[in-house]
Amino acid sequence: MTQNKPKILVLFYSMYGHVFQMAKKVAQGVREAGGDPVLKQVGELIPKNQWSEGLKKAKETMMDIPVADPRKDLKGIDGVIVGTPTRFGNMCAQMRNFWDQTSDDWVKGSLIGKPAAVFTSTATQHGGQETTIISTMITLLHHGCVLVGLPYSFQEQMTLEEISGGSPYGASTIAGPTGKRVPSADELTMAMGLGKHLTIIAKKLAA
């Protein structure tokens, strides 16, 4: 960290672009709180010859985002914010594959004492948002991270005006059963708030 400007890795996987939209807002929040966001996506596991048209279109929008290296990108950071769609209540295989390659940093304790947060996307309102965030946090705890949630001071998560993501565990969005719903203004606000909140905590921990 230079001049109290924490370097925050925003690490995500997105299949149809919903988590990517949230990730960009998370990075914006990091920046607005005085941090240095590093936006990276994890590698794809689905062979290209099996990509759907929707996946192809989404990958085109993310083609400028570098792919994270699990052997390098956890070193020298001051915090990490993980974005993953749910897969039956857990992180997706692509994100799991990244973390399964980080044993060197686990041994060295690269993330011990560093703040970490999680955001997610599900197809339905009760499709595993909270379990995905909490189960992802288990991996972060094994790395020694200090977990950061989304406190109720971010009152967008309390709305009754719309079906919405967001919980005290982290930011989230609902894609809908066909993936046509895009993140709402409230959900994007919470994503940006999560980035700000973690960055402020990263500054305090570094001090």
C-alpha positions as CSV (number, residue, x, y, z in Angstrom):
1,M,0.0,0.0,0.0
2,T,1.4,3.4,-1.0
3,Q,0.3,6.7,0.6
4,N,-2.6,5.0,2.4
5,K,-4.0,3.8,-0.9
6,P,-4.9,0.2,-0.4
7,K,-4.6,-2.2,-3.3
8,I,-7.8,-4.2,-3.5
9,L,-8.2,-7.2,-5.8
10,V,-11.8,-7.5,-7.2
11,L,-11.8,-11.1,-8.3
12,F,-14.8,-12.3,-10.2
13,Y,-16.4,-14.9,-12.5
14,S,-19.3,-14.0,-14.7
15,M,-21.1,-16.2,-17.2
16,Y,-23.7,-13.8,-18.6
17,G,-22.5,-10.5,-17.3
18,H,-24.5,-9.9,-14.1
19,V,-21.5,-10.4,-11.7
20,F,-19.4,-8.4,-14.1
21,Q,-21.7,-5.4,-13.8
22,M,-21.6,-5.7,-10.0
23,A,-17.8,-6.1,-10.1
24,K,-17.4,-2.8,-12.0
25,K,-19.5,-1.1,-9.3
26,V,-17.4,-2.7,-6.5
27,A,-14.3,-1.4,-8.2
28,Q,-15.8,2.0,-8.5
29,G,-16.6,2.0,-4.8
30,V,-13.0,1.0,-4.0
31,R,-11.8,3.9,-6.1
32,E,-14.1,6.4,-4.5
33,A,-12.9,5.4,-1.1
34,G,-9.4,6.1,-2.0
35,G,-8.3,2.6,-2.9
36,D,-6.6,1.1,-6.0
37,P,-8.9,-1.5,-7.4
38,V,-7.4,-4.4,-9.5
39,L,-10.3,-5.9,-11.5
40,K,-9.6,-9.4,-12.7
41,Q,-11.6,-12.4,-13.8
42,V,-10.8,-16.1,-13.1
43,G,-10.1,-18.4,-16.0
44,E,-12.9,-20.1,-17.9
45,L,-13.3,-23.9,-17.7
46,I,-16.0,-24.4,-20.3
47,P,-14.4,-25.4,-23.7
48,K,-15.0,-22.7,-26.3
49,N,-16.8,-25.2,-28.6
50,Q,-19.4,-25.6,-25.9
51,W,-20.1,-21.9,-25.3
52,S,-23.7,-20.8,-25.7
53,E,-24.5,-17.6,-27.7
54,G,-25.2,-15.9,-24.4
55,L,-21.8,-16.9,-23.0
56,K,-20.1,-15.7,-26.2
57,K,-21.7,-12.3,-26.0
58,A,-20.9,-11.9,-22.3
59,K,-17.2,-12.9,-22.9
60,E,-16.9,-10.2,-25.6
61,T,-17.9,-7.6,-23.0
62,M,-15.2,-8.9,-20.6
63,M,-12.4,-9.5,-23.2
64,D,-10.4,-6.5,-21.8
65,I,-10.4,-7.8,-18.3
66,P,-7.2,-9.7,-17.5
67,V,-7.4,-13.3,-16.2
68,A,-6.1,-13.7,-12.7
69,D,-3.1,-15.8,-11.9
70,P,-3.7,-17.8,-8.7
71,R,0.1,-18.0,-8.1
72,K,0.7,-14.3,-8.3
73,D,-2.4,-12.1,-7.8
74,L,-2.9,-12.7,-4.1
75,K,0.5,-11.3,-3.3
76,G,1.0,-7.7,-2.4
77,I,-2.7,-6.8,-2.0
78,D,-4.4,-5.1,0.9
79,G,-7.8,-6.8,0.5
80,V,-9.9,-9.0,-1.8
81,I,-13.5,-8.8,-2.9
82,V,-14.8,-12.0,-4.5
83,G,-17.7,-12.1,-7.0
84,T,-19.2,-15.4,-8.0
85,P,-22.5,-16.7,-9.3
86,T,-24.1,-19.4,-7.3
87,R,-23.9,-23.1,-8.2
88,F,-26.3,-25.0,-6.0
89,G,-25.5,-22.7,-3.0
90,N,-21.8,-22.6,-3.5
91,M,-19.2,-20.7,-5.5
92,C,-19.0,-21.7,-9.2
93,A,-16.4,-24.2,-10.4
94,Q,-14.3,-21.6,-12.1
95,M,-13.9,-19.6,-8.9
96,R,-13.3,-22.9,-6.9
97,N,-10.6,-23.8,-9.4
98,F,-8.8,-20.5,-8.8
99,W,-8.7,-20.9,-5.0
100,D,-7.7,-24.5,-5.2
101,Q,-4.4,-23.3,-6.8
102,T,-3.6,-20.9,-4.0
103,S,-1.9,-23.3,-1.5
104,D,1.4,-21.4,-1.8
105,D,-0.3,-18.2,-0.5
106,W,-2.0,-20.3,2.2
107,V,1.3,-21.7,3.4
108,K,2.9,-18.2,3.3
109,G,-0.1,-16.5,5.0
110,S,-0.3,-13.9,2.2
111,L,-3.9,-12.9,3.2
112,I,-3.7,-13.2,6.9
113,G,-5.2,-10.1,8.5
114,K,-6.4,-8.8,5.1
115,P,-10.1,-7.8,4.7
116,A,-12.2,-9.9,2.3
117,A,-15.8,-9.6,1.1
118,V,-18.1,-11.5,-1.3
119,F,-20.9,-10.7,-3.7
120,T,-23.0,-13.0,-5.9
121,S,-25.8,-13.5,-8.4
122,T,-28.6,-16.0,-8.4
123,A,-31.4,-16.8,-10.8
124,T,-34.1,-16.5,-8.1
125,Q,-34.6,-14.5,-5.0
126,H,-34.0,-17.5,-2.7
127,G,-31.6,-19.3,-5.0
128,G,-28.6,-19.5,-2.7
129,Q,-27.4,-15.9,-2.3
130,E,-26.6,-16.2,1.4
131,T,-25.3,-19.7,1.3
132,T,-23.0,-18.9,-1.6
133,I,-21.6,-15.9,0.2
134,I,-21.1,-17.7,3.5
135,S,-19.6,-20.8,1.9
136,T,-17.2,-18.7,0.0
137,M,-16.2,-17.0,3.2
138,I,-15.1,-20.4,4.6
139,T,-12.3,-20.4,2.0
140,L,-11.3,-16.9,2.9
141,L,-11.3,-17.7,6.6
142,H,-8.8,-20.6,5.9
143,H,-6.6,-18.0,4.3
144,G,-6.8,-15.9,7.5
145,C,-8.9,-13.1,6.0
146,V,-10.9,-10.6,8.1
147,L,-14.4,-11.0,6.8
148,V,-16.4,-7.9,5.8
149,G,-20.1,-7.8,5.2
150,L,-22.7,-5.2,4.3
151,P,-24.1,-3.7,7.4
152,Y,-27.7,-2.4,7.7
153,S,-26.4,1.2,7.3
154,F,-26.7,0.2,3.6
155,Q,-30.5,0.5,3.8
156,E,-31.0,-0.6,0.1
157,Q,-31.1,-4.2,1.4
158,M,-34.2,-3.3,3.4
159,T,-36.3,-2.3,0.5
160,L,-39.8,-3.7,0.1
161,E,-40.4,-1.8,-3.2
162,E,-38.8,-4.4,-5.4
163,I,-37.5,-8.0,-5.4
164,S,-33.9,-7.3,-4.6
165,G,-30.6,-8.9,-3.6
166,G,-28.4,-7.7,-0.7
167,S,-28.0,-9.0,2.8
168,P,-25.7,-8.3,5.8
169,Y,-23.4,-10.9,4.3
170,G,-22.7,-9.1,1.1
171,A,-24.0,-7.5,-2.1
172,S,-26.0,-9.6,-4.6
173,T,-28.3,-9.5,-7.6
174,I,-31.0,-11.6,-9.1
175,A,-30.7,-12.5,-12.7
176,G,-34.1,-14.1,-13.2
177,P,-34.7,-17.7,-14.4
178,T,-33.7,-16.8,-18.0
179,G,-31.0,-14.4,-17.1
180,K,-32.8,-11.4,-18.5
181,R,-33.0,-9.3,-15.4
182,V,-30.1,-6.9,-15.0
183,P,-28.8,-5.6,-11.6
184,S,-31.1,-2.9,-10.3
185,A,-30.0,0.6,-9.1
186,D,-30.3,-0.6,-5.5
187,E,-28.2,-3.7,-6.1
188,L,-25.5,-1.7,-7.9
189,T,-25.5,0.9,-5.1
190,M,-24.9,-1.9,-2.6
191,A,-22.1,-3.3,-4.8
192,M,-20.4,0.1,-4.8
193,G,-21.0,0.4,-1.1
194,L,-19.3,-2.9,-0.4
195,G,-16.2,-1.7,-2.3
196,K,-16.2,1.5,-0.3
197,H,-16.8,-0.3,3.0
198,L,-14.0,-2.8,2.6
199,T,-11.5,-0.2,1.4
200,I,-12.2,2.0,4.5
201,I,-11.6,-1.1,6.7
202,A,-8.4,-1.9,4.7
203,K,-7.0,1.5,5.5
204,K,-7.8,1.1,9.2
205,L,-6.2,-2.3,9.4
206,A,-3.1,-1.1,7.6
207,A,-2.8,1.8,10.0
